[in-house]
C-alpha cells in the first residue's frame, strides 16, 4: 500500500490504472466480447442495434458512488486488520471475492465502470492524484495528441491507436483528472471523502498503538501474523 500511494502521488492516476490488476481484470469481458448489451430500436428508421449498458446518470450508483467507494474502502481496511491478515484462508477468499466482483462489474457495465463507480481504491486515487500528480501528463496539452492519456484505447487492424471510450462517466478522471476534480469539488460526498480519509489514516495507525501501548508493535510487523487482533474490543 505505501508503494501504491507513492506511485499515485508521484506518477499519477493514469500510471496506476495501467498497472492495477483489478483494472485489468475488469476489462477481460470487454477483451473477450462478453460485455452485457441491450437492444435498441431507432424510432425513426426502425433499425435494431445493440449497445453497451452503462451506469445511468441519474441512477443511485451514479449519484452515490463516492460514498459507496469510501464505505467499501473503510470496510475492506478494517476487515484486513481485524480478520483477514492473520488467516490465509480468509485472505484467499477476500481476494477471490474482489477479483470476481471486478469481473462481474466489467461484464454488467461498459467502459471502466469498476474503476469509476465501485473500486475501493478510487478514494485514495482522488486524494493523491487530483487535480494532478507530480509527474503525470496534463490532458489536452503538450503535443496535443488526439488520444488522451486514458488507457481506454484500442488498436485498429492497420495498427492505428484509437479511443475506446464509451463515456461511462463524465467528466472522466482518466481523460482529464483536473476537470474531474473541479467539477466535483462542491459535492458534499467529495468533501466527506477528504475529511474521512484523514480520520481513517489517523485511526489506522493509532489502532496499533492503542492495542499494544507502544509503536514497536506496529513497526515490528507482528500485527500481520496476529491470530486474534480483535481482542482489543
C-alpha positions in Angstrom: 0.0 0.0 0.0 2.8 2.6 0.7 4.2 1.9 -2.7 0.8 2.4 -4.3 0.4 5.8 -2.5 3.8 6.8 -3.7 3.0 5.9 -7.3 -0.3 7.8 -7.2 1.3 10.9 -5.7 4.4 11.0 -8.0 3.5 9.2 -11.2 -0.2 9.8 -11.2 -3.6 8.2 -11.7 -3.0 7.2 -15.3 0.1 5.2 -14.4 -1.7 3.5 -11.6 -4.6 2.3 -13.7 -2.3 0.9 -16.3 -0.7 -1.4 -13.7 -3.6 -2.1 -11.4 -4.5 -5.8 -11.5 -8.2 -5.2 -10.8 -8.4 -2.6 -13.5 -7.0 -5.2 -16.0 -9.3 -7.9 -14.7 -12.4 -5.7 -15.1 -11.6 -5.3 -18.8 -11.4 -9.1 -19.5 -15.1 -9.2 -20.5 -14.5 -6.4 -23.0 -11.5 -8.1 -24.5 -13.4 -11.3 -24.9 -16.5 -9.6 -26.2 -18.6 -10.8 -23.3 -19.9 -7.4 -22.1 -23.6 -7.2 -21.5 -25.5 -5.4 -24.2 -29.1 -4.3 -24.7 -31.2 -4.0 -27.8 -32.2 -0.5 -29.0 -34.7 0.3 -31.8 -34.3 3.6 -33.7 -37.9 5.1 -33.7 -37.3 6.9 -36.9 -35.6 4.2 -39.0 -36.8 1.1 -37.2 -33.2 -0.3 -37.2 -32.2 -2.5 -34.3 -28.8 -2.2 -32.7 -27.1 -3.4 -29.7 -25.3 -1.1 -27.3 -23.2 -1.5 -24.1 -25.0 -1.0 -20.8 -23.7 2.0 -18.9 -24.4 3.3 -15.4 -27.3 5.7 -15.8 -26.5 9.3 -14.9 -29.5 9.6 -12.6 -29.1 6.1 -11.0 -28.4 5.6 -7.3 -25.0 4.3 -8.2 -24.1 7.3 -10.3 -25.3 9.7 -7.5 -23.7 7.9 -4.6 -20.7 6.1 -5.9 -18.2 8.2 -3.8 -20.0 7.3 -0.6 -20.1 3.6 -1.7 -16.5 3.5 -2.6 -15.4 5.2 0.6 -17.6 2.8 2.6 -16.1 -0.2 0.8 -12.6 1.2 1.5 -13.3 1.6 5.2 -14.9 -1.9 5.5 -12.1 -3.5 3.5 -9.3 -1.9 5.5 -11.0 -2.8 8.9 -11.6 -6.3 7.6 -8.0 -6.8 6.6 -6.7 -5.5 10.0 -9.2 -7.5 12.2 -9.8 -10.7 10.4 -8.0 -11.3 7.1 -4.3 -10.6 7.6 -3.9 -13.4 10.2 -5.8 -16.1 8.3 -4.6 -17.5 4.9 -8.0 -18.9 4.0 -9.8 -15.7 4.8 -7.2 -13.7 2.8 -7.7 -16.1 -0.2 -11.4 -15.8 0.0 -11.2 -12.0 0.3 -9.0 -11.6 -2.8 -11.1 -14.1 -4.7 -14.3 -12.2 -3.9 -12.6 -9.0 -5.0 -11.5 -10.4 -8.3 -15.0 -11.9 -9.0 -16.5 -8.5 -8.2 -14.3 -6.7 -10.7 -15.1 -9.3 -13.4 -18.9 -9.1 -12.7 -18.9 -5.3 -12.9 -16.9 -5.5 -16.1 -19.5 -7.8 -17.6 -22.5 -5.8 -16.4 -21.4 -2.3 -17.4 -19.3 -1.0 -20.2 -16.1 1.1 -20.0 -14.2 1.5 -16.8 -17.2 1.2 -14.6 -15.4 -0.9 -11.9 -12.8 1.8 -11.5 -15.2 4.7 -11.7 -18.0 3.5 -9.5 -17.1 0.6 -7.3 -13.3 0.2 -6.7 -12.5 1.0 -3.0 -9.1 2.3 -4.2 -10.7 5.2 -6.1 -10.9 7.5 -3.0 -7.2 7.1 -2.5 -6.6 7.9 -6.1 -8.7 11.1 -5.8 -6.7 12.1 -2.6 -3.3 11.8 -4.1 -3.7 12.1 -7.9 -6.2 15.0 -8.2 -6.1 17.6 -9.7 -2.8 16.1 -10.9 0.2 14.2 -9.6 3.8 15.5 -9.6 4.9 13.8 -12.9 1.8 12.8 -14.8 0.8 14.4 -18.0 -1.9 17.0 -18.4 -4.9 16.4 -20.6 -5.1 18.2 -23.9 -1.7 19.9 -23.5 1.8 19.3 -24.7 1.9 17.6 -28.1 -1.9 17.7 -28.3 -2.3 14.1 -29.4 -5.9 13.2 -30.4 -5.9 10.3 -27.9 -5.8 11.4 -24.3 -3.7 9.8 -21.6 -6.6 7.5 -20.7 -5.9 3.8 -21.0 -9.4 3.4 -22.7 -7.9 2.8 -26.1 -7.6 0.1 -28.7 -5.6 -0.6 -31.9 -7.2 -0.9 -35.3 -6.3 -3.7 -37.8 -3.8 -1.3 -39.5 -2.0 -0.6 -36.3 -3.5 2.8 -35.6 -4.3 3.7 -32.0 -8.0 4.6 -31.4 -10.0 5.8 -28.5 -12.2 3.1 -26.9 -14.0 5.4 -24.6 -17.7 4.6 -24.1 -18.4 7.7 -21.9 -19.1 5.6 -18.8 -18.5 8.7 -16.7 -18.3 12.4 -17.5 -16.1 14.2 -16.7 -13.8 11.2 -16.6 -10.7 11.2 -14.3 -9.0 9.0 -16.9 -9.3 11.7 -19.6 -8.9 14.9 -17.6 -8.2 14.5 -13.8 -8.2 18.2 -13.2 -11.6 18.8 -14.8 -13.0 15.9 -12.9 -11.6 17.4 -9.7 -13.0 20.9 -10.1 -16.4 19.5 -11.3 -16.9 17.6 -8.1 -15.2 20.0 -5.6 -18.6 21.2 -4.3 -20.0 17.7 -4.0 -20.7 17.0 -0.2 -19.6 13.4 -0.8 -16.3 14.6 -2.2 -15.8 16.8 0.9 -16.7 13.9 3.2 -14.2 11.7 1.3 -11.3 14.2 2.0 -12.1 14.6 5.7 -12.9 11.0 6.2 -9.7 9.8 4.7 -7.7 11.9 7.2 -9.7 10.2 10.0 -9.2 6.7 8.6 -5.4 7.4 8.3 -5.1 8.5 11.9 -7.3 5.7 13.1 -5.4 3.1 11.2 -2.1 3.9 12.8 -3.4 4.7 16.3 -5.3 1.4 16.4 -2.0 -0.5 16.8 -0.7 2.0 19.4 -3.9 1.6 21.4 -3.8 -2.2 21.0 -0.2 -2.6 22.1 0.5 0.6 24.1 3.6 1.4 22.0 4.7 1.9 18.4 7.1 -1.1 18.5 4.2 -3.5 17.8 3.3 -1.7 14.5 6.9 -1.2 13.4 7.8 -4.9 14.0 5.1 -6.1 11.6 3.9 -8.7 14.1 0.3 -7.5 13.6 0.3 -9.1 10.2 0.5 -12.5 11.9 -1.6 -11.8 14.9 -4.1 -14.6 15.4 -6.8 -12.6 17.1 -6.2 -8.8 16.8 -9.9 -8.1 17.6 -9.2 -8.9 21.2 -8.8 -5.1 21.7 -12.6 -4.9 21.7 
